Amino acid sequence: MTLRGVNVLYVSIDACRPEFIMEPEKFGLKLPNLAEHFIKNSTYASKGIVGVFPTATYPCHATMMTGVSPEKHGVHNNTYFDPEGKYLGAWYWYREEKDIPTLWDLAGRNGYLTANVCWSTSIGARIDYDIPQVWFTFTELDVKFIDACSRPQGIVLEMEKDIGEYRGSSWDIDGDSSRTKAAIWLLEKKIKPQLAERPFFMTVYYASYDELAHKYGTFSPEAKKALEEIDSLVGELVGKAQELTGNNMVVCIASDHGMMDNVCEARPNTEFYKAGLIKLDEKGKLLDWDVYMQRAGGTCIIRLKNPEDKAVRSKVESILERLATDPAKGISRLLTKEQCIKELNGYSKADYVLIGKAGYEFREDMQGEYLNYDLTNVAQHGYTEHHPEMRSIWLIQGPNIKQNHDLGEGKLLDLAPSLAKIMGFEIPGAEGKSLV
């Protein structure tokens, strides 16, 4: 058991691309912390981190905590497959495969005090101080949900007495500012009193760049401003943590995936509806379905209600092959269940998967034209990890970490094993390797 070790702060900046950190001036960005201070004092991957499939927030964050692929940790998408809407739009706020250990689990077993602010898939995780990511109403009522799911229960309402309203379900810069205040509060009020006995492992999530890039574009002024604000907030958080620990701390800054501007929306459900495989009422509400497509950004999952229905399967395959072979439909590849399992190590519950061409986002609309140029999102991710635009960032600094050292590239599967090694343990069954 590790009785005393280095403290670890693990920060995720959703959708941040490596070129923003390596060449900020090219994009008109001012990132004094991430692009200047951290690069000079870190080991980093200038060519980026290759993600997992799909490059969606929740599958990626689960991999970042476990070192295994979505097929093993059980989070295949951001949201549940739910054509009828019975889950009311629920996301994978918690992981499915609880027997797959996380860094939180293993750090706790090895003597670490664990803490979290808003990391995806963190509800129910074995964390000493957990303020998880969850929402239902996007109103002030969400704080009560977050508090009810926190560990220990009541910690969020306690925290609000000192920092004011906690905006944990807001994805704008104010939400990121609130998450920073929450993390600093945990450091000062809960972690500092125990530092003499136990090191800490803390995770913190930043959302606003991803949110504003979706809305305005990958390189939009709004998204770049958010990234600059995040740079300032991360600097504030790291500075406070270094002050409390006397610089006995490793800081790992990463992102889950990259981002790419959209060209068009592809909507396969409209083709299924036209073929009579989806039935709607006069108001367009779903009545029944033989096949349904669930979106995952630049990827989509297609499932049959009855996989044994050969007649339906034949109709579906005919539609999919027609779409996949038409260069104008925005499909780069059509995969079967068997191909998904063999080649992608995921989507074992899907009957088929479509992968979009660059810039073609999938949407679940059931009526209208197959292609839609009136974009819902200006930018998107969720494509295969092989798109260079989907690569993510990774920087790590601290005691015994090489400074200004470029590893070139790595894999998202490597991040958790790297931090495990630093904390003095291994992750059983990890598919990645340590980069340090």
C-alpha positions in Angstrom: 0.0 0.0 0.0 1.3 3.5 -0.9 1.3 5.4 2.3 2.9 8.6 0.9 3.3 9.6 -2.7 3.1 12.5 -5.1 -0.2 14.3 -5.4 -1.9 14.1 -8.8 -4.2 16.6 -10.5 -5.9 15.3 -13.7 -7.6 18.0 -15.9 -9.7 17.4 -18.9 -10.4 20.2 -21.4 -13.2 18.9 -23.6 -12.4 18.9 -27.4 -9.1 20.8 -27.2 -6.9 20.0 -30.3 -3.1 19.7 -30.0 -2.3 22.4 -32.5 -4.0 24.9 -30.3 -1.4 24.2 -27.7 1.6 23.8 -30.0 0.8 26.7 -32.4 -1.4 29.1 -30.6 -0.2 32.1 -32.6 -1.4 30.4 -35.8 -5.0 30.6 -34.4 -4.7 34.0 -32.7 -4.8 32.4 -29.3 -3.1 33.6 -26.1 -2.5 30.6 -23.8 0.2 31.6 -21.4 -0.4 28.7 -19.1 -1.0 25.8 -21.5 1.1 26.8 -24.5 4.0 28.5 -22.6 4.4 27.5 -19.0 3.2 23.9 -19.3 5.0 23.1 -22.5 8.3 24.3 -21.1 7.9 22.2 -17.9 6.2 19.1 -19.3 6.4 16.0 -21.2 3.9 16.3 -24.0 2.6 14.8 -27.3 3.0 17.5 -30.0 1.3 15.3 -32.6 -1.6 14.5 -30.3 -3.3 11.6 -28.7 -5.2 9.0 -30.8 -8.6 8.4 -29.3 -11.0 5.5 -29.1 -14.0 4.8 -31.3 -16.3 6.8 -31.3 -14.5 10.0 -30.4 -17.4 11.0 -28.1 -17.2 12.6 -24.7 -18.4 9.8 -22.5 -16.7 6.8 -24.1 -13.5 8.8 -24.1 -13.7 9.9 -20.5 -14.4 6.4 -19.4 -11.3 5.2 -21.3 -9.3 8.1 -19.7 -10.1 6.6 -16.3 -9.7 2.9 -17.0 -7.2 2.4 -19.8 -9.6 0.1 -21.7 -11.7 0.5 -24.8 -15.5 1.2 -24.8 -16.3 -2.5 -25.4 -14.7 -3.3 -22.1 -15.8 -0.4 -19.9 -19.4 -0.4 -21.4 -19.8 3.2 -22.4 -20.4 3.1 -26.2 -22.0 6.5 -26.7 -22.9 9.6 -24.8 -26.5 8.6 -24.5 -28.5 5.4 -24.2 -30.1 3.8 -27.3 -33.7 4.9 -26.7 -36.0 5.3 -29.7 -39.1 5.4 -27.6 -37.7 8.1 -25.2 -38.4 6.1 -22.1 -35.1 7.2 -20.6 -35.9 10.8 -21.2 -32.7 11.6 -22.9 -30.4 10.1 -20.2 -26.7 10.1 -20.7 -24.2 7.5 -19.4 -23.7 9.5 -16.3 -22.3 6.3 -14.7 -20.4 3.4 -16.1 -22.0 0.1 -16.9 -19.1 -2.3 -16.2 -18.5 -1.7 -12.5 -16.0 -4.5 -12.3 -13.6 -2.6 -14.5 -11.4 -0.6 -12.1 -10.9 3.1 -12.5 -8.0 5.3 -11.4 -10.3 6.5 -8.6 -10.8 2.9 -7.3 -7.1 2.0 -7.5 -5.8 5.3 -6.1 -8.1 4.9 -3.1 -6.9 1.3 -2.5 -3.3 2.6 -2.6 -3.7 5.2 0.1 -4.8 8.2 -2.0 -7.5 10.7 -1.0 -9.7 11.0 -4.1 -11.8 13.9 -5.4 -13.7 14.8 -8.5 -15.4 17.8 -10.0 -17.8 17.0 -13.0 -15.8 14.3 -14.8 -18.1 12.4 -17.2 -19.3 8.9 -16.0 -18.6 9.8 -12.3 -21.9 9.1 -10.6 -21.6 6.3 -8.2 -17.8 6.1 -8.6 -15.8 5.1 -5.5 -14.5 8.6 -4.7 -14.0 10.2 -1.3 -15.2 13.6 -2.5 -17.3 13.3 -5.6 -19.2 16.2 -7.3 -20.4 14.2 -10.4 -21.6 15.3 -13.8 -25.4 15.0 -14.1 -28.3 17.2 -15.1 -32.0 17.0 -15.7 -33.6 20.4 -16.0 -30.7 22.8 -16.7 -32.1 25.0 -14.0 -31.2 25.7 -10.4 -32.9 22.4 -9.5 -30.0 20.5 -10.9 -27.9 21.4 -7.9 -30.2 19.3 -5.8 -29.7 16.4 -8.2 -26.0 16.8 -8.2 -25.9 17.1 -4.4 -28.0 14.0 -4.0 -25.6 12.0 -6.2 -22.4 13.5 -4.5 -20.2 11.8 -2.0 -20.6 12.6 0.8 -24.2 13.6 0.2 -24.7 17.2 1.2 -21.2 18.4 0.1 -22.5 20.6 -2.7 -25.0 22.5 -0.5 -22.2 22.9 2.1 -19.9 24.2 -0.6 -22.4 26.7 -1.9 -22.4 28.5 1.5 -18.8 29.5 0.7 -18.6 29.9 -3.1 -22.2 30.7 -4.0 -24.3 28.9 -6.6 -22.6 25.9 -8.1 -23.3 25.9 -11.8 -22.1 22.3 -12.5 -24.6 21.6 -15.3 -23.7 24.8 -17.2 -21.4 24.2 -20.1 -20.4 27.9 -20.7 -17.4 29.7 -19.3 -19.4 30.6 -16.2 -19.9 26.9 -15.6 -16.2 26.3 -16.0 -15.5 29.1 -13.5 -17.9 27.5 -11.1 -16.2 24.2 -11.5 -12.8 25.8 -10.8 -14.2 27.4 -7.6 -15.5 24.0 -6.6 -12.2 22.3 -7.1 -10.3 25.0 -5.2 -12.9 24.7 -2.4 -12.3 20.9 -2.2 -8.5 21.5 -2.1 -8.7 24.0 0.7 -11.6 22.6 2.8 -11.4 18.9 2.4 -8.0 17.9 1.0 -5.6 20.3 2.8 -6.5 19.1 6.3 -5.5 15.6 5.3 -2.4 16.3 3.2 0.0 15.4 5.9 -1.4 11.8 6.1 -2.5 11.1 2.5 -1.7 12.4 -1.0 -4.6 13.3 -3.3 -5.8 12.3 -6.7 -8.2 14.8 -8.2 -10.0 15.0 -11.5 -11.6 18.2 -12.9 -13.5 18.8 -16.2 -13.8 21.9 -18.4 -16.6 22.1 -21.0 -17.0 25.5 -22.5 -14.6 25.2 -25.5 -16.5 22.1 -26.7 -19.9 23.7 -26.1 -19.1 26.9 -28.0 -17.2 25.1 -30.8 -20.4 23.0 -31.4 -22.4 26.2 -31.5 -20.1 28.6 -33.4 -17.4 26.5 -35.0 -14.0 25.0 -34.2 -12.0 28.2 -34.9 -14.7 30.7 -34.0 -13.9 33.8 -31.9 -16.4 32.5 -29.3 -14.8 29.1 -29.0 -11.2 30.6 -28.9 -12.2 33.0 -26.2 -13.5 30.1 -24.1 -10.2 28.3 -24.5 -8.3 31.4 -23.4 -10.6 31.6 -20.3 -10.0 28.0 -19.6 -6.3 28.6 -19.8 -6.6 31.2 -17.1 -8.8 29.0 -14.9 -6.5 26.0 -15.2 -3.6 28.3 -14.3 -5.5 29.4 -11.2 -6.4 25.9 -10.2 -2.9 24.5 -10.7 -1.3 27.4 -8.8 -3.5 26.8 -5.8 -2.8 23.1 -5.8 1.0 23.7 -6.1 0.8 26.2 -3.2 -1.0 23.7 -1.0 1.4 20.8 -1.9 4.7 22.7 -2.0 4.9 21.6 -5.6 4.9 18.0 -4.7 2.4 17.4 -7.4 2.0 15.9 -10.9 -0.4 17.8 -13.2 -1.8 16.0 -16.2 -3.8 18.1 -18.7 -5.6 16.2 -21.4 -8.6 16.3 -23.7 -11.0 13.6 -24.7 -11.1 14.2 -28.5 -10.8 17.0 -31.1 -13.3 18.9 -33.1 -14.2 19.4 -36.8 -16.4 21.8 -38.6 -19.6 20.4 -40.2 -20.6 20.5 -43.8 -23.9 18.8 -43.7 -26.2 16.6 -41.7 -27.0 13.0 -42.8 -30.3 11.6 -41.5 -30.7 7.8 -42.3 -33.9 7.6 -40.2 -35.7 9.6 -42.9 -34.9 6.8 -45.4 -36.1 4.1 -42.9 -39.4 6.1 -42.5 -39.9 6.4 -46.2 -39.5 2.6 -46.5 -42.2 2.0 -43.8 -39.6 0.7 -41.3 -40.4 3.6 -38.9 -44.0 4.5 -38.1 -45.1 8.0 -36.9 -48.3 9.6 -35.9 -49.8 12.6 -37.6 -47.7 14.9 -35.3 -44.4 13.1 -36.2 -44.2 11.2 -32.9 -42.7 7.7 -33.1 -45.3 4.9 -32.9 -43.2 1.9 -33.8 -39.9 1.0 -35.4 -38.3 -2.0 -37.1 -34.9 -0.2 -37.3 -33.6 2.9 -35.7 -30.4 5.0 -36.1 -28.8 6.5 -33.0 -26.4 9.4 -33.6 -22.9 9.6 -32.2 -21.7 12.7 -33.9 -19.8 11.7 -37.0 -20.8 8.1 -36.4 -24.2 6.4 -36.1 -25.4 3.1 -34.6 -28.2 1.2 -36.4 -30.2 -1.5 -34.5 -33.0 -3.8 -35.5 -35.9 -4.2 -33.1 -35.9 -7.9 -34.1 -32.5 -9.0 -35.4 -34.0 -12.3 -36.5 -36.4 -10.7 -38.9 -34.8 -11.5 -42.2 -37.2 -9.5 -44.3 -36.5 -6.3 -42.3 -32.8 -7.0 -42.4 -32.9 -7.3 -46.1 -34.7 -4.0 -46.6 -32.3 -2.3 -44.2 -29.2 -3.6 -45.9 -30.5 -2.5 -49.2 -31.0 1.0 -47.9 -27.7 1.2 -46.2 -25.8 -0.2 -49.2 -27.5 2.4 -51.4 -26.5 5.2 -49.1 -22.9 3.9 -48.5 -22.2 3.6 -52.3 -23.4 7.0 -53.2 -20.6 9.5 -52.9 -23.0 12.3 -52.3 -24.5 10.8 -49.2 -21.6 11.5 -46.9 -20.8 8.0 -45.8 -17.2 6.8 -45.7 -17.9 3.3 -44.5 -20.6 0.8 -43.6 -19.8 -1.8 -41.0 -21.6 -4.9 -39.8 -21.8 -6.1 -36.2 -19.0 -8.6 -36.8 -16.7 -5.9 -38.4 -17.4 -3.6 -35.4 -16.3 -6.2 -32.9 -13.3 -7.3 -34.9 -12.0 -4.0 -36.2 -13.3 -1.3 -33.8 -13.4 -3.3 -30.5 -16.8 -1.8 -29.8 -20.4 -1.4 -30.7 -21.2 -5.1 -30.2 -24.9 -4.2 -29.6 -25.1 -2.5 -33.0 -26.4 -4.4 -36.1 -24.7 -1.8 -38.4 -22.5 1.3 -38.0 -22.1 4.1 -40.5 -19.1 6.3 -40.4 -19.4 9.8 -41.8 -17.1 11.5 -44.2 -15.3 14.5 -42.7 -17.9 17.2 -41.9 -21.0 15.0 -42.1 -22.7 14.7 -38.8 -25.5 12.2 -38.3 -28.9 13.3 -36.8 -31.9 11.3 -35.7 -34.6 13.2 -37.6 -37.2 10.9 -39.0 -38.9 13.2 -41.5 -37.6 15.5 -44.2 -34.7 15.1 -46.7 -31.8 12.7 -46.0 -29.3 15.6 -46.3 -29.8 18.8 -44.4 -27.7 21.9 -44.8 -29.4 23.8 -42.0 -26.9 22.7 -39.4 -27.9 22.0 -35.8 -24.2 22.0 -34.8 -21.6 24.1 -36.6 -18.8 21.7 -35.4 -18.8 18.1 -34.2 -16.7 15.1 -33.1 -17.6 11.4 -32.9 -15.7 10.4 -36.0 -13.2 7.6 -36.1 -10.1 8.2 -34.1 -8.0 8.2 -37.3 -9.1 11.6 -38.4 -6.3 14.0 -37.4 -8.9 16.6 -36.3 -10.0 14.1 -33.7 -6.7 14.0 -31.9 -6.5 15.3 -28.3 -4.0 17.0 -26.1 -1.7 15.5 -23.4 0.8 17.4 -21.2 2.2 16.1 -17.9 4.5 17.9 -15.5 5.9 17.4 -12.0 8.6 15.6 -9.9 10.6 13.2 -12.0 8.8 14.1 -15.2 11.1 15.3 -18.1 10.7 19.0 -19.0 10.1 20.3 -22.5 10.1 16.7 -23.7 8.1 15.8 -26.8 6.9 12.2 -27.1 5.3 12.9 -30.5 2.1 11.0 -30.1 0.3 8.5 -27.9 -3.0 6.8 -27.4 -6.0 7.7 -25.1 -5.6 4.2 -23.8 -2.2 5.2 -22.4 -3.3 8.0 -20.2 -4.7 6.0 -17.2 -1.7 3.6 -17.2 0.6 6.6 -17.1 -1.0 8.1 -14.1 -1.2 4.7 -12.4 2.5 4.3 -12.7 3.1 7.7 -11.2 0.9 6.8 -8.3 2.7 3.5 -7.8 0.3 0.8 -9.1 -0.8 -0.8 -12.3 -4.3 -1.1 -13.9 -5.3 -4.8 -14.2 -6.3 -5.5 -17.8 -5.3 -2.1 -19.2 -5.0 -2.0 -22.9 -2.6 1.0 -23.0 0.9 1.5 -21.7 2.6 4.1 -19.6 4.0 7.1 -21.5 6.3 8.1 -18.6 
